[in-house]
């Protein structure tokens, strides 16, 4: 399963921080950030992805995040 999120991650330093936060919470997730995309896409792949918890974690750390359908 792959879930895609629109974010406001601005640079590679922020992207690394977000990926580290996700790794700490969900080590089984494979995640990456596409800073070249206008929506600053966060892609998360796993057998099951906890969308609401990812969005909450991102908001907690000051990032905008919403699931793209």
C-alpha positions as CSV (number, residue, x, y, z in Angstrom):
1,X,0.0,0.0,0.0
2,X,1.3,3.5,-0.9
3,X,-0.1,6.6,0.6
4,X,0.6,10.1,-0.7
5,X,0.5,13.3,1.3
6,X,0.7,16.9,0.3
7,X,3.1,18.8,2.7
8,X,4.8,22.1,3.1
9,X,8.3,20.6,3.6
10,X,10.6,23.3,2.3
11,X,14.1,21.8,2.0
12,X,16.2,18.7,2.4
13,X,17.0,19.4,6.0
14,X,13.3,19.4,6.9
15,X,12.7,16.3,4.7
16,X,15.4,14.4,6.6
17,X,13.9,15.4,9.9
18,X,10.4,14.2,8.8
19,X,11.8,10.9,7.5
20,X,13.6,10.4,10.8
21,X,10.4,11.1,12.8
22,X,8.6,8.5,10.7
23,X,11.4,6.0,11.0
24,X,11.3,6.3,14.8
25,X,7.5,5.8,15.0
26,X,7.1,3.3,12.2
27,X,10.4,1.5,11.3
28,X,8.5,-0.7,8.9
29,X,7.5,2.2,6.6
30,X,9.4,3.0,3.5
31,X,9.1,6.8,3.0
32,X,10.5,9.6,0.8
33,X,9.9,13.2,0.1
34,X,9.7,14.7,-3.4
35,X,10.8,18.4,-3.0
36,X,10.7,18.9,-6.8
37,X,6.9,18.3,-6.8
38,X,4.8,21.5,-6.3
39,X,2.9,19.7,-3.5
40,X,6.1,18.6,-1.7
41,X,4.9,15.0,-1.8
42,X,5.5,12.6,1.1
43,X,5.2,9.0,0.0
44,X,4.8,6.2,2.5
45,X,4.7,2.6,1.6
46,X,3.9,-0.3,3.9
47,X,1.4,-3.2,4.4
48,X,-0.8,-0.7,6.2
49,X,-0.3,3.0,6.6
50,X,-1.8,5.0,9.5
51,X,-2.8,8.2,7.6
52,X,-4.4,10.0,10.5
53,X,-1.4,9.4,12.8
54,X,1.0,10.5,10.1
55,X,-1.0,13.7,9.6
56,X,-1.1,14.3,13.4
57,X,2.6,13.7,13.8
58,X,3.4,16.2,11.0
59,X,1.0,18.8,12.5
60,X,2.6,18.3,15.9
61,X,6.0,19.2,14.4
62,X,4.6,22.3,12.6
63,X,4.2,20.9,9.1
64,X,1.1,21.0,6.9
65,X,0.1,17.6,5.8
66,X,-3.0,16.2,4.0
67,X,-3.8,12.9,2.3
68,X,-4.0,13.2,-1.5
69,X,-6.5,10.9,-3.2
